[in-house]
Amino acid sequence: MTDIDIGWQHCYIDTNRIRLHCVTQGEGDLVVLLHGFPEFWYSWRYQIPALARHFKVVVPDLRGYNDSDKPASGYDLDTLSQDVRGTIAALGYRSAHIVGHDWGGAIAWHLAHTYPESINRLAILNAPHPHQFTQALASNLDQLRRSWYVLALQIPNLPEWVIRNNLKDFVQNIFRENAIRKGAFGQEDNQIYQAALEKPGVLNSIVKYYRQLSAPQTWLKGWGRSLDPITVPTLVLWGEDDSFLSPSLTQGFEKLITAPFQLELISQCGHWIQQEVPQTVNRKLLNFLTIK
């Protein structure tokens, strides 16, 4: 798969005092695709050309990832949401359809609560609501067992060293071994992900997402904080055999959303939903985003 064959382009966008590398294709209403850990824009390779037939699609490498800037700070949800808002504005739009997977989904949830005027429609793929996730880490033994890596990443410096020195195995294990449809990740895909993670500063940056999530100041800030309801139409797609996230995390979304809401569980699919069942995801996203 080459850029010439697919038709997408690479660019850089200045936003929130940093520069994000993006892939873009198409024209029309804006769709922003937000990837998760430890991915980069490439995780949306199947969605970009499909959505670009109807929309202008922009896929940033999130702060710290691949070819985007890797500042020392700013890995909290407030700042990450501002990165996305600034991206929308830099492209000349007031709002966009936002689609997020994993950490990208956490950012999308947060953006919908804090800046609903920036979102037309919200689509979440295998990403728990951040508030529900932090509660589950404290009270749900099943989720705590699945989230052992969150605790491991709190150790200073050691996780980066271990991953860096076992990067090939790390990529193989986190993607293919945790996928239900293992054919989604071939040798070339693993090499592409490995090359992105090998870039200077990436590992040191991306573990800060989890360290910021578990930082005392984050918990104190969220303690007793009331959230405004989500007022934009919302679709949640969830691979129901996710090895990282408990099925219980799909419960209670309707209490957070006052707009039309859909939850669709995808059977025989794991965490990497847009790569494991790309045609299903493409079809459901297009049906949702093109509703008038």
Phi and psi in degrees as a GROMACS rama.xvg file:
@    title "Ramachandran Plot"
@    xaxis  label "Phi"
@    yaxis  label "Psi"
@TYPE xy
-115.894  159.478  THR-2
-61.5324  -35.7221  ASP-3
-66.233  -41.5463  ILE-4
-64.5544  -40.2325  ASP-5
-86.874  -35.4686  ILE-6
97.1952  3.29684  GLY-7
-81.7339  163.507  TRP-8
-127.933  154.024  GLN-9
-102.873  143.63  HIS-10
-154.358  174.179  CYS-11
-123.18  140.749  TYR-12
-125.457  128.939  ILE-13
-86.1239  125.851  ASP-14
-153.982  134.865  THR-15
53.0618  37.8611  ASN-16
70.1627  18.6663  ARG-17
-135.559  171.876  ILE-18
-118.111  125.315  ARG-19
-106.937  133.125  LEU-20
-77.7677  136.397  HIS-21
-135.169  155.295  CYS-22
-113.145  137.297  VAL-23
-139.805  150.33  THR-24
-160.937  146.459  GLN-25
92.5724  176.94  GLY-26
-138.991  157.546  GLU-27
117.865  -154.094  GLY-28
-58.4302  148.616  ASP-29
-87.4007  133.578  LEU-30
-120.615  125.98  VAL-31
-110.903  124.749  VAL-32
-105.432  124.926  LEU-33
-113.711  120.742  LEU-34
-83.9701  176.408  HIS-35
-115.844  -164.546  GLY-36
-92.142  137.543  PHE-37
-104.075  56.6135  PRO-38
-94.614  -162.927  GLU-39
-161.403  -165.363  PHE-40
-52.4414  -29.0141  TRP-41
-59.2993  -23.9544  TYR-42
-65.8585  -15.3968  SER-43
-103.197  19.2487  TRP-44
-59.5413  -30.556  ARG-45
-83.2295  -24.9161  TYR-46
-86.2701  -31.1634  GLN-47
-56.1235  -57.0406  ILE-48
-67.3462  -32.2442  PRO-49
-67.379  -45.3294  ALA-50
-73.9718  -29.0354  LEU-51
-67.8248  -12.7627  ALA-52
-69.5941  -17.1108  ARG-53
-125.122  -19.2727  HIS-54
-139.664  166.362  PHE-55
-86.2971  115.547  LYS-56
-103.699  129.429  VAL-57
-127.552  127.951  VAL-58
-126.407  99.3914  VAL-59
-81.3545  148.601  PRO-60
-74.9208  121.011  ASP-61
-60.7205  159.345  LEU-62
-43.5043  126.644  ARG-63
93.3195  -14.77  GLY-64
-100.266  146.612  TYR-65
47.1463  -110.933  ASN-66
-103.388  7.25879  ASP-67
-81.7618  163.715  SER-68
-60.6986  153.413  ASP-69
-127.892  68.643  LYS-70
-68.1296  166.235  PRO-71
-72.3374  -22.3929  ALA-72
-139.848  -179.572  SER-73
98.2892  25.0367  GLY-74
-100.794  19.1141  TYR-75
-89.0651  161.088  ASP-76
-65.9508  -32.87  LEU-77
-61.3142  -48.2676  ASP-78
-69.7141  -41.5345  THR-79
-62.5168  -36.2393  LEU-80
-67.0065  -37.4715  SER-81
-64.9152  -34.8378  GLN-82
-56.5269  -43.9964  ASP-83
-70.5759  -43.551  VAL-84
-57.3507  -43.8446  ARG-85
-66.197  -33.1937  GLY-86
-64.4268  -45.0625  THR-87
-59.1157  -46.7791  ILE-88
-65.471  -40.5321  ALA-89
-63.2399  -26.5378  ALA-90
-85.7187  -1.01269  LEU-91
87.8083  18.0506  GLY-92
-111.62  155.283  TYR-93
-91.461  -28.558  ARG-94
-153.899  169.686  SER-95
-153.442  159.493  ALA-96
-75.0946  131.321  HIS-97
-114.624  127.383  ILE-98
-124.274  123.275  VAL-99
-133.079  140.241  GLY-100
-118.904  137.623  HIS-101
57.0518  -124.91  ASP-102
-61.0061  -34.145  TRP-103
-61.9734  -33.7027  GLY-104
-68.4563  -38.6908  GLY-105
-60.6483  -42.0953  ALA-106
-63.9244  -41.2283  ILE-107
-64.0924  -43.4122  ALA-108
-55.9342  -49.3841  TRP-109
-63.4961  -41.9525  HIS-110
-61.1836  -39.2055  LEU-111
-67.1367  -32.2993  ALA-112
-75.0995  -41.0984  HIS-113
-95.5442  -29.5767  THR-114
-136.158  62.4395  TYR-115
-61.1252  -24.4872  PRO-116
-67.5293  -14.6131  GLU-117
-85.5222  -6.8277  SER-118
-122.25  132.651  ILE-119
-88.4318  -56.5744  ASN-120
-136.294  148.794  ARG-121
-119.528  126.099  LEU-122
-124.937  128.16  ALA-123
-117.714  130.85  ILE-124
-119.605  114.858  LEU-125
41.1912  59.3484  ASN-126
-142.834  112.886  ALA-127
-69.0419  156.535  PRO-128
-64.1433  133.525  HIS-129
-55.0859  -39.2772  PRO-130
-65.3306  -44.3374  HIS-131
-65.5252  -36.5101  GLN-132
-66.392  -45.6966  PHE-133
-65.735  -35.0034  THR-134
-64.7742  -40.2255  GLN-135
-65.7566  -35.5399  ALA-136
-62.3985  -28.4013  LEU-137
-91.3484  -18.3966  ALA-138
-134.108  -12.4212  SER-139
-109.923  109.128  ASN-140
-64.9564  -35.176  LEU-141
-62.5496  -46.0614  ASP-142
-69.1537  -36.5689  GLN-143
-61.3348  -39.9555  LEU-144
-63.7305  -42.9676  ARG-145
-69.0987  -24.8694  ARG-146
-100.878  27.1561  SER-147
-54.7902  -33.193  TRP-148
-66.1116  -29.7404  TYR-149
-62.0774  -42.5928  VAL-150
-68.9797  -40.9029  LEU-151
-62.5383  -34.9766  ALA-152
-73.3627  -7.52166  LEU-153
-76.0159  -18.2777  GLN-154
-69.8131  127.019  ILE-155
-63.9974  132.273  PRO-156
69.9664  -37.9024  ASN-157
-61.9281  -46.1039  LEU-158
-58.309  -42.0138  PRO-159
-60.8005  -41.7804  GLU-160
-65.0328  -44.4239  TRP-161
-64.4178  -46.562  VAL-162
-63.4316  -45.6502  ILE-163
-59.2308  -37.8752  ARG-164
-87.2963  -2.71553  ASN-165
-136.916  38.0837  ASN-166
-65.0821  -41.0213  LEU-167
-60.0329  -46.6672  LYS-168
-67.6038  -37.7833  ASP-169
-59.0109  -47.477  PHE-170
-64.2768  -44.8454  VAL-171
-59.7979  -44.9634  GLN-172
-71.1136  -44.7639  ASN-173
-71.1959  -33.7031  ILE-174
-92.3181  -75.1078  PHE-175
-61.9339  -45.532  ARG-176
-69.925  -23.2422  GLU-177
-101.08  5.81812  ASN-178
-89.2742  148.308  ALA-179
-81.5272  -42.5994  ILE-180
-97.8854  86.2424  ARG-181
-68.2543  -19.6094  LYS-182
-65.9674  -10.0343  GLY-183
-67.0464  -19.5523  ALA-184
-125.242  100.342  PHE-185
-91.724  -178.526  GLY-186
-61.1938  -39.8711  GLN-187
-64.0904  -40.7103  GLU-188
-61.4831  -45.3904  ASP-189
-60.0997  -40.9371  ASN-190
-65.2862  -37.8826  GLN-191
-66.1687  -44.3225  ILE-192
-65.1831  -39.4228  TYR-193
-63.192  -42.9683  GLN-194
-62.226  -38.1482  ALA-195
-67.0942  -37.3381  ALA-196
-76.6316  -19.9437  LEU-197
-77.4675  -13.9436  GLU-198
-64.8164  143.952  LYS-199
-55.0559  130.515  PRO-200
87.1417  -10.5801  GLY-201
-66.5244  -53.754  VAL-202
-61.0697  -39.8372  LEU-203
-63.5403  -29.6414  ASN-204
-82.5375  -46.2393  SER-205
-73.8309  -23.9057  ILE-206
-71.1137  -16.8163  VAL-207
-68.2024  -22.2977  LYS-208
-57.7673  -45.9916  TYR-209
-76.3772  -35.0068  TYR-210
-67.1902  -38.0065  ARG-211
-66.7373  -39.9378  GLN-212
-59.7373  -37.7791  LEU-213
-96.2469  1.9208  SER-214
-67.295  143.83  ALA-215
-54.423  -38.7918  PRO-216
-64.4591  -31.304  GLN-217
-68.1168  -44.0277  THR-218
-65.4387  -41.2696  TRP-219
-65.4405  -39.4147  LEU-220
-64.8857  -36.262  LYS-221
-85.3504  -12.3531  GLY-222
-66.6473  119.694  TRP-223
72.0818  7.15409  GLY-224
-76.3593  125.73  ARG-225
-88.6943  139.829  SER-226
-105.468  134.149  LEU-227
-66.3832  140.818  ASP-228
-63.4452  152.448  PRO-229
-78.4857  127.243  ILE-230
-112.89  12.5371  THR-231
-111.846  148.395  VAL-232
-54.968  135.418  PRO-233
-132.243  134.93  THR-234
-120.751  130.648  LEU-235
-116.395  121.262  VAL-236
-106.823  133.923  LEU-237
-141.564  115.858  TRP-238
-68.1214  113.754  GLY-239
-77.3922  -4.69268  GLU-240
-106.069  33.341  ASP-241
-63.4542  121.6  ASP-242
-81.3003  -15.6045  SER-243
-94.3822  -26.6013  PHE-244
-123.971  130.006  LEU-245
-66.5208  142.31  SER-246
-57.8334  -25.5047  PRO-247
-63.1516  -19.3449  SER-248
-72.9288  -8.28034  LEU-249
-87.2922  -3.61584  THR-250
-91.7396  140.503  GLN-251
92.675  1.07022  GLY-252
-58.8864  -38.1286  PHE-253
-62.1812  -21.6729  GLU-254
-74.8661  -16.9849  LYS-255
-98.3666  -7.33796  LEU-256
-126.825  126.257  ILE-257
-99.2759  -12.6418  THR-258
-86.8095  171.316  ALA-259
-53.9858  135.728  PRO-260
-137.905  137.437  PHE-261
-130.577  136.145  GLN-262
-120.437  123.059  LEU-263
-125.201  120.571  GLU-264
-91.8596  132.466  LEU-265
-105.849  116.494  ILE-266
-75.8011  156.205  SER-267
51.5372  45.7327  GLN-268
-145.901  139.601  CYS-269
-100.409  -153.662  GLY-270
-66.1879  -33.7014  HIS-271
-88.2259  58.2581  TRP-272
-59.7075  -44.1084  ILE-273
-73.9229  -12.4541  GLN-274
-101.083  -28.2227  GLN-275
-78.9673  -39.594  GLU-276
-131.081  64.5826  VAL-277
-62.3425  -38.5859  PRO-278
-67.6498  -37.964  GLN-279
-63.1734  -46.3717  THR-280
-63.0606  -44.3393  VAL-281
-58.9508  -45.6389  ASN-282
-62.9037  -45.317  ARG-283
-70.5761  -36.6905  LYS-284
-65.691  -44.3874  LEU-285
-64.37  -41.5738  LEU-286
-61.285  -39.3617  ASN-287
-75.0283  -44.0442  PHE-288
-78.7287  -19.7348  LEU-289
-97.7109  4.40993  THR-290
-64.208  132.164  ILE-291
